[in-house]
Amino acid sequence: MSIPNPSLKPIFTTGGVATILCGTLIATSVALAHDIRAKPNAKVPPAFDITSASASTDGRLATFTMEVTGTAGAQKPKKVGKLAGAKVDAYVWPTKLDPAAVGFAGGSGILALAITAHPDFDDTPLFDENGDGDPNNDGAGWHSHWVVLGEDAACAGGLKVRDISPGQDVLPATAPGLPLALDSPGMSPILKGKSVRITVPVKGAENVNFDAVAAHLQVHEKGEKPLLCVTGTYKVASGKLTLPGVIVKSEKK
């Protein structure tokens, strides 16, 4: 994601979940009902200044949303020209779903749904998001991933996308073959106006907790482990990554 902010500091909760807080991001966030609401912050880039987040499920499909003060998706990381050191921007919903719910090894970390953009590499080889006939050049556009996060003190943000061994670790069928706990399921995100929204198939999501985060990541500059680190956050909807949101049952129309 974009250039790390030096004011971002990793903080570990007593429960052992790594969170990243910016010293300037101290505005109160409040969970209303099962949604999460946060006060606007002029110090956060408008495209990542989350003001609300919600999630619902009909038992088969789950829809996750965020609202920001600016235009969703308007800011993307700058191209560095190579995979090593590449930047990633992301809208992320960390959840308390077990990773096994979408095909990863059970209990292997924090399952998160992410909408990402990264102009230096493509990690959705099964999909041609920009429709140009080449499925290997679409990383710059916003696209979806399931990822499993884990703590790592070597990462500036305290978290990483878990390093794995393809062919040995349990992965979803649509995983792109990278040495990361990352799936490329192909569901298209919708970024329109101030809203970020995506619907994904996942069972057992009702009453599961979640949060919403706008974050930036970076590929290791030497291609070593940890390969993909969270380098910081633009904003955490709850303020402290406490996952206060609850995925509610969809109302029948």
Helices and strands as residue ranges (DSSP letters): E 8-12, E 18-22, E 29-30, E 36-38, G 46-48, E 50-57, E 61-68, E 87-94, G 99-102, E 110-117, E 143-151, E 159-161, E 182-183, E 190-192, E 195-201, E 209-210, E 213-219, E 228-236, E 245-246, E 248-249
